[in-house]
Amino acid sequence: MTPKPNPRNTPINAPFWEGCNAGRLMLQRCTAADCERYVYYPRACCPHCGGGDLDWVEASGKGHVASWTLVHRPHHAGFGRETPYVFLAVTLAEGPLMYSRLAGTPPRDLVGRSVRAVFVEHGPDRKMPFFEIDDG
């Protein structure tokens, strides 16, 4: 069995992965008074205003499905036993678009559905953010 690849840890993205391992979805937020927008994926400066001061804040973990696809042929052999799986584009409540997977069985009507983040074991000392339908 081929092991799954892991994301690279860097000083910039470390708070994101530490949050995932603790069951919290962490996002960066620009501290510029005229911006204050949320940022995903982790970066060194704000993509909206170019400011260099970003704080880490816990996000709600909630969002809506913007788009999805059913994956039959994974991009890496380590995911072969998990196919088919649903790959999502989720618009987070805080604004950014995040790509992830759906935990659980997909309903027929996914676009626009409310979802919430859950954290799934990916390997030793690594949890990945997935989303599940949030009908509650």
N, CA, C and O atoms as a MOPAC input file, in Angstrom:
PM7 MOZYME 1SCF
protein

 N      0.84600 1    -1.18000 1     0.00000 1
 C      0.00000 1     0.00000 1     0.00000 1
 C      0.89100 1     1.24200 1     0.00000 1
 O      1.82100 1     1.34600 1     0.79900 1
 N      0.60700 1     2.15700 1    -0.87800 1
 C      1.35300 1     3.40800 1    -0.97800 1
 C      0.87900 1     4.38000 1     0.09600 1
 O     -0.32300 1     4.61200 1     0.21900 1
 N      1.80400 1     4.95900 1     0.88500 1
 C      1.36600 1     5.94300 1     1.89000 1
 C      0.86800 1     7.22800 1     1.22900 1
 O      1.29800 1     7.59200 1     0.13400 1
 N     -0.03900 1     7.89600 1     1.91500 1
 C     -0.56100 1     9.17100 1     1.41600 1
 C      0.50900 1    10.25100 1     1.55600 1
 O      1.28800 1    10.23800 1     2.50900 1
 N      0.54400 1    11.18100 1     0.61000 1
 C      1.46300 1    12.31400 1     0.77000 1
 C      0.94300 1    13.25600 1     1.84700 1
 O     -0.26000 1    13.32300 1     2.10000 1
 N      1.84500 1    13.97000 1     2.46600 1
 C      1.48400 1    14.95700 1     3.48000 1
 C      1.85400 1    16.34600 1     3.00400 1
 O      2.82800 1    16.51000 1     2.27000 1
 N      1.08100 1    17.36100 1     3.41700 1
 C      1.45700 1    18.73500 1     3.09800 1
 C      2.78100 1    19.08500 1     3.77100 1
 O      3.14200 1    18.50400 1     4.79500 1
 N      3.48800 1    20.02700 1     3.19100 1
 C      4.72800 1    20.50100 1     3.80200 1
 C      4.40700 1    21.46200 1     4.93000 1
 O      3.54500 1    22.33100 1     4.79500 1
 N      5.09600 1    21.30200 1     6.03000 1
 C      4.98800 1    22.25600 1     7.13400 1
 C      6.00300 1    23.36100 1     6.91200 1
 O      7.16800 1    23.10000 1     6.61500 1
 N      5.54700 1    24.59700 1     7.05900 1
 C      6.43100 1    25.75300 1     6.95300 1
 C      6.12300 1    26.67100 1     8.12400 1
 O      5.08600 1    26.51300 1     8.76800 1
 N      6.99400 1    27.62300 1     8.41600 1
 C      6.66100 1    28.58100 1     9.47600 1
 C      5.37500 1    29.36500 1     9.17900 1
 O      4.67500 1    29.77900 1    10.10300 1
 N      5.06800 1    29.56800 1     7.90500 1
 C      3.86700 1    30.33100 1     7.54200 1
 C      2.59800 1    29.52600 1     7.78600 1
 O      1.61300 1    30.08200 1     8.27100 1
 N      2.59100 1    28.22600 1     7.46400 1
 C      1.35500 1    27.45300 1     7.59100 1
 C      1.24900 1    26.63800 1     8.88200 1
 O      0.23000 1    25.98600 1     9.11100 1
 N      2.28100 1    26.66400 1     9.72500 1
 C      2.27300 1    25.85500 1    10.95500 1
 C      1.03600 1    26.09400 1    11.82900 1
 O      0.47100 1    25.11500 1    12.31500 1
 N      0.57800 1    27.33500 1    12.06000 1
 C     -0.62200 1    27.52000 1    12.89500 1
 C     -1.88000 1    26.87400 1    12.29700 1
 O     -2.76300 1    26.43900 1    13.03600 1
 N     -1.96200 1    26.81200 1    10.97000 1
 C     -3.10800 1    26.16200 1    10.32900 1
 C     -3.11900 1    24.67600 1    10.67600 1
 O     -4.14300 1    24.14300 1    11.10400 1
 N     -1.96000 1    23.99700 1    10.48700 1
 C     -1.89300 1    22.55400 1    10.73700 1
 C     -1.99100 1    22.23100 1    12.22200 1
 O     -2.57800 1    21.21200 1    12.58700 1
 N     -1.43800 1    23.06400 1    13.07700 1
 C     -1.58400 1    22.85700 1    14.51800 1
 C     -3.05700 1    22.95000 1    14.91500 1
 O     -3.53600 1    22.17400 1    15.74200 1
 N     -3.76800 1    23.90700 1    14.31800 1
 C     -5.20100 1    24.03700 1    14.57200 1
 C     -5.96900 1    22.80600 1    14.12300 1
 O     -6.83000 1    22.31300 1    14.85100 1
 N     -5.67000 1    22.31000 1    12.94300 1
 C     -6.34600 1    21.10000 1    12.44500 1
 C     -6.13200 1    19.93600 1    13.40500 1
 O     -7.07600 1    19.22000 1    13.73800 1
 N     -4.89700 1    19.74900 1    13.84700 1
 C     -4.61200 1    18.64800 1    14.76600 1
 C     -5.34600 1    18.80900 1    16.09400 1
 O     -5.59400 1    17.82300 1    16.78800 1
 N     -5.69700 1    20.04700 1    16.45400 1
 C     -6.44600 1    20.32400 1    17.68300 1
 C     -7.95300 1    20.40400 1    17.44300 1
 O     -8.71200 1    20.67700 1    18.37200 1
 N     -8.39800 1    20.16500 1    16.18500 1
 C     -9.82300 1    20.21500 1    15.87500 1
 C    -10.37000 1    21.61600 1    15.70000 1
 O    -11.55300 1    21.85800 1    15.93900 1
 N     -9.49700 1    22.56800 1    15.27300 1
 C     -9.92900 1    23.95600 1    15.06400 1
 C     -9.49200 1    24.41400 1    13.67500 1
 O     -8.36100 1    24.16800 1    13.25700 1
 N    -10.39400 1    25.07700 1    12.97100 1
 C    -10.05500 1    25.63600 1    11.66300 1
 C     -9.51700 1    27.04400 1    11.86700 1
 O    -10.25900 1    27.94900 1    12.24800 1
 N     -8.24300 1    27.22400 1    11.61500 1
 C     -7.57700 1    28.51100 1    11.81000 1
 C     -7.39100 1    29.20100 1    10.46000 1
 O     -6.96000 1    28.58300 1     9.48700 1
 N     -7.72200 1    30.49000 1    10.41800 1
 C     -7.52100 1    31.31500 1     9.22500 1
 C     -6.68700 1    32.52600 1     9.60600 1
 O     -6.66400 1    32.94400 1    10.76400 1
 N     -6.01600 1    33.07100 1     8.63100 1
 C     -5.34600 1    34.35000 1     8.83800 1
 C     -6.36100 1    35.45400 1     8.59400 1
 O     -7.30800 1    35.29600 1     7.82400 1
 N     -6.13900 1    36.58500 1     9.27300 1
 C     -6.97800 1    37.76400 1     9.06500 1
 C     -6.06700 1    38.97800 1     9.01800 1
 O     -5.20500 1    39.15900 1     9.87800 1
 N     -6.26800 1    39.80100 1     8.00800 1
 C     -5.47000 1    41.00900 1     7.82800 1
 C     -5.78000 1    41.99300 1     8.95400 1
 O     -6.94000 1    42.18700 1     9.31800 1
 N     -4.73500 1    42.61000 1     9.50100 1
 C     -4.92600 1    43.56400 1    10.59800 1
 C     -5.07400 1    45.00400 1    10.11400 1
 O     -5.33900 1    45.89200 1    10.92400 1
 N     -4.91000 1    45.26000 1     8.80800 1
 C     -5.05400 1    46.62100 1     8.28600 1
 C     -6.49400 1    47.09200 1     8.48900 1
 O     -7.43600 1    46.40300 1     8.09800 1
 N     -6.66400 1    48.26600 1     9.10200 1
 C     -7.99300 1    48.78700 1     9.44000 1
 C     -8.89600 1    48.92300 1     8.21900 1
 O    -10.11200 1    48.78200 1     8.34200 1
 N     -8.33000 1    49.19300 1     7.04300 1
 C     -9.15000 1    49.35600 1     5.84200 1
 C     -9.32600 1    48.04200 1     5.07600 1
 O     -9.83300 1    48.05000 1     3.95400 1
 N     -8.91700 1    46.91600 1     5.66200 1
 C     -9.04300 1    45.61200 1     5.00000 1
 C     -9.74700 1    44.61200 1     5.92600 1
 O    -10.93000 1    44.32300 1     5.74600 1
 N     -9.02900 1    44.09700 1     6.89700 1
 C     -9.54000 1    43.15000 1     7.88900 1
 C    -10.20000 1    41.91700 1     7.27200 1
 O    -11.10100 1    41.33300 1     7.87300 1
 N     -9.75900 1    41.51500 1     6.07400 1
 C    -10.34800 1    40.35100 1     5.41400 1
 C     -9.63800 1    39.07700 1     5.84000 1
 O     -8.47300 1    39.09100 1     6.23700 1
 N    -10.37300 1    37.97600 1     5.74600 1
 C     -9.82000 1    36.66000 1     6.05200 1
 C     -9.04300 1    36.14800 1     4.85100 1
 O     -9.34800 1    36.47000 1     3.70300 1
 N     -8.03800 1    35.34800 1     5.14500 1
 C     -7.13400 1    34.84600 1     4.11100 1
 C     -7.02900 1    33.32300 1     4.23100 1
 O     -6.76600 1    32.79000 1     5.30900 1
 N     -7.23400 1    32.64600 1     3.13000 1
 C     -6.94400 1    31.22100 1     3.02200 1
 C     -6.46700 1    31.01400 1     1.59900 1
 O     -7.11300 1    31.45200 1     0.64800 1
 N     -5.44600 1    30.41300 1     1.47100 1
 C     -4.50000 1    29.56800 1     2.14800 1
 C     -3.45000 1    30.42400 1     2.85400 1
 O     -3.30300 1    31.59900 1     2.51900 1
 N     -2.71800 1    29.87000 1     3.81900 1
 C     -1.75900 1    30.66800 1     4.58600 1
 C     -0.69100 1    31.32400 1     3.69800 1
 O     -0.14100 1    30.69200 1     2.79600 1
 N     -0.41100 1    32.61300 1     3.97600 1
 C      0.56800 1    33.37800 1     3.20000 1
 C      1.31400 1    34.36600 1     4.07300 1
 O      0.99300 1    34.55500 1     5.24600 1
 N      2.30600 1    34.98600 1     3.48100 1
 C      3.14000 1    35.95200 1     4.20000 1
 C      2.52900 1    37.34600 1     4.22000 1
 O      2.83800 1    38.14400 1     5.10600 1
 N      1.65400 1    37.65400 1     3.24300 1
 C      1.02100 1    38.98000 1     3.21500 1
 C     -0.39500 1    38.84300 1     2.68200 1
 O     -0.74800 1    37.83500 1     2.07100 1
 N     -1.19200 1    39.85800 1     2.91800 1
 C     -2.59900 1    39.86000 1     2.52400 1
 C     -2.72700 1    39.94000 1     0.99700 1
 O     -2.15100 1    40.83900 1     0.38500 1
 N     -3.46600 1    39.02300 1     0.37500 1
 C     -3.65500 1    39.07800 1    -1.07200 1
 C     -4.64000 1    40.16700 1    -1.50100 1
 O     -4.74100 1    40.48000 1    -2.68700 1
 N     -5.36500 1    40.74400 1    -0.53800 1
 C     -6.37600 1    41.74900 1    -0.85000 1
 C     -5.80000 1    43.16600 1    -0.86800 1
 O     -6.08500 1    43.95200 1    -1.77200 1
 N     -4.97900 1    43.48000 1     0.15100 1
 C     -4.45300 1    44.84700 1     0.24600 1
 C     -2.92500 1    44.90800 1     0.19400 1
 O     -2.34900 1    45.99100 1     0.09400 1
 N     -2.27400 1    43.75200 1     0.26100 1
 C     -0.81400 1    43.71800 1     0.22300 1
 C     -0.16200 1    43.93600 1     1.57800 1
 O      1.06500 1    43.92600 1     1.67900 1
 N     -0.96300 1    44.13100 1     2.62200 1
 C     -0.41800 1    44.34400 1     3.96000 1
 C      0.33200 1    43.12600 1     4.47500 1
 O      0.02400 1    41.99300 1     4.10600 1
 N      1.30600 1    43.36500 1     5.31900 1
 C      2.14100 1    42.28900 1     5.81100 1
 C      1.81000 1    41.81000 1     7.20700 1
 O      2.51800 1    40.95600 1     7.74200 1
 N      0.75300 1    42.33400 1     7.81700 1
 C      0.40700 1    41.92500 1     9.17500 1
 C     -0.86700 1    41.08900 1     9.15500 1
 O     -1.96500 1    41.60100 1     8.93400 1
 N     -0.69600 1    39.80200 1     9.38900 1
 C     -1.81400 1    38.86900 1     9.42600 1
 C     -1.82800 1    38.17600 1    10.78200 1
 O     -0.79600 1    37.69300 1    11.24800 1
 N     -2.99900 1    38.12900 1    11.41500 1
 C     -3.17700 1    37.40600 1    12.67200 1
 C     -3.86200 1    36.08400 1    12.38000 1
 O     -4.54400 1    35.93400 1    11.36600 1
 N     -3.67500 1    35.13100 1    13.27400 1
 C     -4.37800 1    33.85000 1    13.18800 1
 C     -5.59100 1    33.90000 1    14.09800 1
 O     -5.48300 1    34.26100 1    15.27000 1
 N     -6.76000 1    33.53300 1    13.55300 1
 C     -8.00100 1    33.50700 1    14.32400 1
 C     -8.73000 1    32.19200 1    14.05600 1
 O     -8.60300 1    31.60200 1    12.98300 1
 N     -9.48800 1    31.75000 1    15.04400 1
 C    -10.27900 1    30.53600 1    14.83700 1
 C    -11.51800 1    30.88000 1    14.02300 1
 O    -12.27100 1    31.79000 1    14.36800 1
 N    -11.71500 1    30.14800 1    12.95100 1
 C    -12.87800 1    30.35000 1    12.08500 1
 C    -14.05500 1    29.53700 1    12.61800 1
 O    -13.88400 1    28.65600 1    13.46100 1
 N    -15.23200 1    29.83900 1    12.12500 1
 C    -16.43500 1    29.12500 1    12.55100 1
 C    -16.43600 1    27.67900 1    12.06600 1
 O    -17.06100 1    26.81700 1    12.68500 1
 N    -15.74600 1    27.41100 1    10.97200 1
 C    -15.76300 1    26.07300 1    10.39300 1
 C    -16.99600 1    25.80800 1     9.55500 1
 O    -17.20300 1    24.69400 1     9.07500 1
 N    -17.82000 1    26.83800 1     9.37800 1
 C    -19.06800 1    26.68500 1     8.61100 1
 C    -18.92700 1    27.30900 1     7.23500 1
 O    -18.12200 1    28.21500 1     7.01900 1
 N    -19.72400 1    26.80600 1     6.31700 1
 C    -19.71700 1    27.33600 1     4.96800 1
 C    -20.81100 1    26.71200 1     4.12600 1
 O    -21.69500 1    26.01900 1     4.63000 1
 N    -20.72800 1    26.97800 1     2.81200 1
 C    -21.68400 1    26.43700 1     1.84200 1
 C    -20.92600 1    25.85200 1     0.66300 1
 O    -19.89300 1    26.37800 1     0.24700 1
 N    -21.45100 1    24.76400 1     0.13500 1
 C    -20.83100 1    24.11800 1    -1.01700 1
 C    -21.04500 1    24.98800 1    -2.25300 1
 O    -22.18000 1    25.27600 1    -2.63200 1
 N    -19.93800 1    25.40400 1    -2.87700 1
 C    -20.00500 1    26.19300 1    -4.10500 1
 C    -19.99900 1    25.28500 1    -5.32500 1
 O    -20.64300 1    25.57900 1    -6.33100 1
 N    -19.26400 1    24.17400 1    -5.22800 1
 C    -19.15300 1    23.23100 1    -6.33700 1
 C    -18.59600 1    21.92300 1    -5.78600 1
 O    -18.10000 1    21.87900 1    -4.66100 1
 N    -18.68000 1    20.86300 1    -6.57900 1
 C    -18.14700 1    19.57800 1    -6.14500 1
 C    -17.93700 1    18.67700 1    -7.34600 1
 O    -18.45600 1    18.92800 1    -8.43300 1
 N    -17.17100 1    17.62900 1    -7.12800 1
 C    -16.99600 1    16.59600 1    -8.13300 1
 C    -16.77400 1    15.26800 1    -7.42800 1
 O    -16.34100 1    15.22900 1    -6.27600 1
 N    -17.07100 1    14.18900 1    -8.12200 1
 C    -16.85000 1    12.85000 1    -7.59000 1
 C    -15.56500 1    12.31200 1    -8.20400 1
 O    -15.46000 1    12.17500 1    -9.42200 1
 N    -14.59700 1    12.01100 1    -7.35900 1
 C    -13.28700 1    11.54300 1    -7.82200 1
 C    -13.28300 1    10.02000 1    -7.88700 1
 O    -13.52600 1     9.34400 1    -6.88700 1
 N    -13.00200 1     9.48900 1    -9.07600 1
 C    -12.89000 1     8.04200 1    -9.27300 1
 C    -11.43600 1     7.61600 1    -9.41900 1
 O    -11.06000 1     6.51300 1    -9.02100 1
 N    -10.61800 1     8.50300 1    -9.99600 1
 C     -9.18900 1     8.23000 1   -10.16900 1
 C     -8.42000 1     9.28400 1    -9.38500 1
 O     -8.32400 1    10.43000 1    -9.82400 1
 N     -7.86900 1     8.91400 1    -8.22700 1
 C     -7.19400 1     9.90100 1    -7.38000 1
 C     -5.89400 1    10.39000 1    -7.99900 1
 O     -5.32700 1     9.74600 1    -8.88100 1
 N     -5.43300 1    11.53400 1    -7.52300 1
 C     -4.20600 1    12.14700 1    -8.01200 1
 C     -2.95400 1    11.45300 1    -7.48300 1
 O     -1.85000 1    11.71000 1    -7.96400 1
 N     -3.12500 1    10.56900 1    -6.48800 1
 C     -1.99600 1     9.86400 1    -5.88200 1
 C     -2.46700 1     8.46700 1    -5.48100 1
 O     -3.58400 1     8.30200 1    -4.99000 1
 N     -1.61900 1     7.46900 1    -5.69100 1
 C     -1.98400 1     6.08100 1    -5.39800 1
 C     -2.35900 1     5.85800 1    -3.93200 1
 O     -3.11000 1     4.93000 1    -3.63300 1
 N     -1.85900 1     6.68000 1    -3.01800 1
 C     -2.17100 1     6.53700 1    -1.60300 1
 C     -3.64600 1     6.74300 1    -1.27400 1
 O     -4.10200 1     6.34400 1    -0.20200 1
 N     -4.39800 1     7.36300 1    -2.18700 1
 C     -5.82500 1     7.60500 1    -1.97100 1
 C     -6.70000 1     6.59200 1    -2.70400 1
 O     -7.92700 1     6.68500 1    -2.65900 1
 N     -6.08200 1     5.63300 1    -3.37500 1
 C     -6.81900 1     4.68500 1    -4.21200 1
 C     -7.89400 1     3.90400 1    -3.49100 1
 O     -8.95700 1     3.66500 1    -4.06400 1
 N     -7.65900 1     3.49500 1    -2.25600 1
 C     -8.64700 1     2.71100 1    -1.50200 1
 C     -9.83000 1     3.55100 1    -1.04500 1
 O    -10.84200 1     3.00100 1    -0.61200 1
 N     -9.72300 1     4.87300 1    -1.13400 1
 C    -10.79400 1     5.75700 1    -0.66600 1
 C    -11.75000 1     6.17300 1    -1.77700 1
 O    -12.76200 1     6.81700 1    -1.50100 1
 N    -11.45700 1     5.82500 1    -3.01500 1
 C    -12.31800 1     6.23100 1    -4.12700 1
 C    -13.57100 1     5.36700 1    -4.15900 1
 O    -13.53600 1     4.22300 1    -3.70500 1
 N    -14.67000 1     5.88400 1    -4.68100 1
 C    -14.83700 1     7.28400 1    -5.07500 1
 C    -15.05800 1     8.16100 1    -3.83700 1
 O    -15.58400 1     7.70700 1    -2.82100 1
 N    -14.64500 1     9.41600 1    -3.94900 1
 C    -14.88300 1    10.38200 1    -2.87800 1
 C    -15.28100 1    11.71900 1    -3.47700 1
 O    -14.99100 1    12.01100 1    -4.63700 1
 N    -15.95400 1    12.52700 1    -2.65800 1
 C    -16.45100 1    13.82600 1    -3.10300 1
 C    -15.42700 1    14.89900 1    -2.74000 1
 O    -15.02500 1    15.03100 1    -1.58400 1
 N    -15.01700 1    15.65900 1    -3.75000 1
 C    -14.11000 1    16.79300 1    -3.58100 1
 C    -14.95500 1    18.05100 1    -3.69100 1
 O    -15.70400 1    18.22100 1    -4.65300 1
 N    -14.83400 1    18.94000 1    -2.69900 1
 C    -15.69800 1    20.11600 1    -2.58600 1
 C    -14.94300 1    21.42600 1    -2.75100 1
 O    -13.75600 1    21.51900 1    -2.44100 1
 N    -15.64600 1    22.42400 1    -3.23900 1
 C    -15.24300 1    23.82000 1    -3.12100 1
 C    -16.24100 1    24.43000 1    -2.14600 1
 O    -17.44000 1    24.47200 1    -2.42200 1
 N    -15.74500 1    24.90500 1    -0.99900 1
 C    -16.60200 1    25.43200 1     0.06300 1
 C    -16.31500 1    26.91800 1     0.25000 1
 O    -15.16700 1    27.31500 1     0.45100 1
 N    -17.36300 1    27.73600 1     0.18400 1
 C    -17.24300 1    29.14400 1     0.53300 1
 C    -17.44200 1    29.23700 1     2.03500 1
 O    -18.54300 1    29.03200 1     2.54700 1
 N    -16.35200 1    29.55200 1     2.73600 1
 C    -16.42300 1    29.64000 1     4.19600 1
 C    -17.26000 1    30.83700 1     4.62400 1
 O    -17.34500 1    31.82700 1     3.89700 1
 N    -17.87300 1    30.75600 1     5.78400 1
 C    -18.68200 1    31.85600 1     6.31700 1
 C    -17.87000 1    33.13900 1     6.40600 1
 O    -18.42400 1    34.23300 1     6.29600 1
 N    -16.55600 1    33.01500 1     6.60400 1
 C    -15.67600 1    34.17900 1     6.71200 1
 C    -15.28000 1    34.74900 1     5.34700 1
 O    -14.65500 1    35.80700 1     5.28300 1
 N    -15.63500 1    34.06500 1     4.25800 1
 C    -15.38800 1    34.59600 1     2.92400 1
 C    -14.50200 1    33.78400 1     2.00100 1
 O    -14.85700 1    33.62500 1     0.83300 1
 N    -13.35500 1    33.25300 1     2.45800 1
 C    -12.48200 1    32.53800 1     1.52700 1
 C    -13.10500 1    31.24900 1     0.97900 1
 O    -14.00300 1    30.66300 1     1.58400 1
 N    -12.60500 1    30.83500 1    -0.16900 1
 C    -12.97500 1    29.57200 1    -0.78800 1
 C    -11.94200 1    28.53600 1    -0.38000 1
 O    -10.73900 1    28.78000 1    -0.48000 1
 N    -12.40500 1    27.38600 1     0.07900 1
 C    -11.51100 1    26.32400 1     0.53100 1
 C    -11.88500 1    25.03000 1    -0.16700 1
 O    -13.06400 1    24.69200 1    -0.26800 1
 N    -10.88800 1    24.30900 1    -0.64700 1
 C    -11.11200 1    23.01300 1    -1.27900 1
 C    -10.83600 1    21.91600 1    -0.26600 1
 O     -9.87300 1    21.99300 1     0.49800 1
 N    -11.68100 1    20.89500 1    -0.26300 1
 C    -11.54300 1    19.82300 1     0.70400 1
 C    -12.35600 1    18.63500 1     0.23200 1
 O    -12.78500 1    18.56800 1    -0.92000 1
 N    -12.55800 1    17.70300 1     1.14300 1
 C    -13.36000 1    16.52700 1     0.84900 1
 C    -14.58600 1    16.48900 1     1.74600 1
 O    -14.62100 1    17.10200 1     2.81200 1
 N    -15.59000 1    15.75400 1     1.28600 1
 C    -16.80700 1    15.54400 1     2.06400 1
 C    -16.62600 1    14.30500 1     2.92200 1
 O    -16.24200 1    13.24800 1     2.42100 1
 N    -16.89900 1    14.43100 1     4.20700 1
 C    -16.91400 1    13.28200 1     5.10900 1
 C    -18.32500 1    12.71000 1     5.08100 1
 O    -19.29700 1    13.44600 1     5.25200 1
 N    -18.44200 1    11.43200 1     4.87300 1
 C    -19.75400 1    10.80700 1     4.87200 1
 C    -20.30800 1    10.60900 1     3.48000 1
 O    -19.64100 1    10.87700 1     2.48100 1
 N    -21.53600 1    10.13800 1     3.43200 1
 C    -22.21000 1     9.82700 1     2.17400 1
 C    -22.81800 1    11.09000 1     1.58400 1
 O    -23.52500 1    11.82400 1     2.27500 1
 N    -22.54400 1    11.34600 1     0.29900 1
 C    -23.07600 1    12.57500 1    -0.29900 1
 C    -24.56600 1    12.47000 1    -0.62900 1
 O    -25.02700 1    11.44900 1    -1.13800 1
 N    -25.30300 1    13.52500 1    -0.33700 1
 C    -26.68100 1    13.59100 1    -0.82200 1
 C    -26.65500 1    13.96800 1    -2.30400 1
 O    -25.59900 1    14.31800 1    -2.83100 1
 N    -27.77200 1    13.90300 1    -2.96300 1
 C    -27.81800 1    14.22300 1    -4.39800 1
 C    -27.63400 1    15.71100 1    -4.67400 1
 O    -27.03000 1    16.09000 1    -5.67600 1
 N    -28.14800 1    16.54000 1    -3.79700 1
 C    -28.11500 1    17.98500 1    -4.02200 1
 C    -27.08100 1    18.62700 1    -3.10000 1
 O    -27.38700 1    18.94600 1    -1.95200 1
 N    -25.87700 1    18.81300 1    -3.58900 1
 C    -24.80200 1    19.34300 1    -2.75300 1
 C    -24.61200 1    20.84900 1    -2.87200 1
 O    -24.33200 1    21.50700 1    -1.86900 1
 N    -24.75500 1    21.41000 1    -4.05800 1
 C    -24.47700 1    22.83400 1    -4.24300 1
 C    -25.42700 1    23.66600 1    -3.38400 1
 O    -26.64500 1    23.49300 1    -3.42600 1
 N    -24.83800 1    24.57300 1    -2.60500 1
 C    -25.61100 1    25.43700 1    -1.72400 1
 C    -25.85500 1    24.85800 1    -0.34200 1
 O    -26.32400 1    25.56700 1     0.54800 1
 N    -25.54800 1    23.58700 1    -0.14500 1
 C    -25.78200 1    22.95600 1     1.16200 1
 C    -24.84500 1    23.53000 1     2.20700 1
 O    -23.69600 1    23.85800 1     1.91000 1
 N    -25.33700 1    23.65000 1     3.43000 1
 C    -24.51800 1    24.08100 1     4.56000 1
 C    -23.62400 1    22.93400 1     4.99400 1
 O    -24.04600 1    21.77800 1     5.04900 1
 N    -22.38200 1    23.27600 1     5.30000 1
 C    -21.41400 1    22.28600 1     5.76700 1
 C    -20.66400 1    22.84600 1     6.96700 1
 O    -20.66300 1    24.05200 1     7.21400 1
 N    -20.02400 1    21.94200 1     7.70700 1
 C    -19.16000 1    22.34300 1     8.82100 1
 C    -17.90500 1    21.49300 1     8.76700 1
 O    -17.92500 1    20.34800 1     8.31600 1
 N    -16.82300 1    22.07300 1     9.23100 1
 C    -15.53100 1    21.38800 1     9.22100 1
 C    -15.49000 1    20.28700 1    10.26700 1
 O    -15.98900 1    20.43600 1    11.38200 1
 N    -14.88000 1    19.17800 1     9.87100 1
 C    -14.54000 1    18.08400 1    10.77500 1
 C    -13.09200 1    17.73500 1    10.46800 1
 O    -12.59100 1    18.05400 1     9.39000 1
 N    -12.43100 1    17.09500 1    11.39000 1
 C    -11.00600 1    16.84300 1    11.21900 1
 C    -10.75400 1    15.34500 1    11.23300 1
 O    -11.03600 1    14.65800 1    12.21500 1
 N    -10.21500 1    14.85200 1    10.12000 1
 C    -10.08000 1    13.42300 1     9.85700 1
 C     -8.61400 1    13.02000 1     9.91800 1
 O     -7.74600 1    13.72200 1     9.39900 1
 N     -8.34200 1    11.87900 1    10.55900 1
 C     -6.97800 1    11.35300 1    10.62200 1
 C     -6.45700 1    11.11200 1     9.20500 1
 O     -7.12500 1    10.50000 1     8.37100 1
 N     -5.25700 1    11.60600 1     8.96200 1
 C     -4.63300 1    11.46500 1     7.64700 1
 C     -3.36600 1    10.61000 1     7.73500 1
 O     -2.90900 1    10.05500 1     6.73600 1
 N     -2.82900 1    10.51600 1     8.89800 1
 C     -1.59800 1     9.77100 1     9.13200 1
 C     -1.09900 1    10.11600 1    10.51700 1
 O     -1.78500 1    10.80400 1    11.27300 1
 N      0.09000 1     9.64400 1    10.85700 1
 C      0.61900 1     9.95000 1    12.18600 1
 C      0.73000 1    11.46100 1    12.41100 1
 O      1.34100 1    12.17100 1    11.61400 1
 N      0.14100 1    11.93400 1    13.48800 1
 C      0.24600 1    13.34800 1    13.88100 1
 C     -0.27800 1    14.31600 1    12.83600 1
 O      0.20300 1    15.44600 1    12.74600 1
 N     -1.26600 1    13.88900 1    12.03900 1
 C     -1.80600 1    14.78800 1    11.00700 1
 C     -3.29600 1    14.56400 1    10.85600 1
 O     -3.75100 1    13.45600 1    10.57200 1
 N     -4.05300 1    15.64600 1    11.05300 1
 C     -5.48100 1    15.63500 1    10.74200 1
 C     -5.69800 1    16.61600 1     9.59900 1
 O     -5.02900 1    17.64300 1     9.49400 1
 N     -6.64800 1    16.26800 1     8.75300 1
 C     -6.99200 1    17.10900 1     7.60800 1
 C     -8.40300 1    17.64400 1     7.78800 1
 O     -9.26800 1    16.94800 1     8.31900 1
 N     -8.64200 1    18.88000 1     7.34700 1
 C     -9.99700 1    19.42100 1     7.42500 1
 C    -10.85900 1    18.85600 1     6.28400 1
 O    -10.53300 1    19.03100 1     5.11000 1
 N    -11.93500 1    18.19400 1     6.63300 1
 C    -12.95400 1    17.74400 1     5.70100 1
 C    -14.20900 1    18.52800 1     6.08200 1
 O    -14.20400 1    19.29700 1     7.04300 1
 N    -15.27500 1    18.32700 1     5.32300 1
 C    -16.55300 1    18.95200 1     5.65500 1
 C    -17.64100 1    17.90000 1     5.66300 1
 O    -17.59000 1    16.91200 1     4.93100 1
 N    -18.64000 1    18.14100 1     6.52300 1
 C    -19.81800 1    17.26900 1     6.55100 1
 C    -21.04600 1    18.15900 1     6.42600 1
 O    -21.02000 1    19.34400 1     6.75800 1
 N    -22.12100 1    17.55400 1     5.93700 1
 C    -23.37500 1    18.28600 1     5.78500 1
 C    -23.84300 1    18.73800 1     7.16600 1
 O    -23.80800 1    17.97400 1     8.13100 1
 N    -24.28200 1    19.99600 1     7.23900 1
 C    -24.72400 1    20.59200 1     8.50700 1
 C    -26.19900 1    20.96600 1     8.37200 1
 O    -26.53400 1    22.10800 1     8.05700 1
 N    -27.06400 1    20.00300 1     8.61200 1
 C    -28.50000 1    20.23600 1     8.50700 1
 C    -29.10500 1    20.77900 1     9.79000 1
 O    -30.31400 1    20.99800 1     9.87000 1
 N    -28.25300 1    20.99900 1    10.80600 1
 C    -28.77400 1    21.40700 1    12.10800 1
 C    -28.78800 1    22.83900 1    12.36000 1
 O    -29.21100 1    23.27300 1    13.43100 1

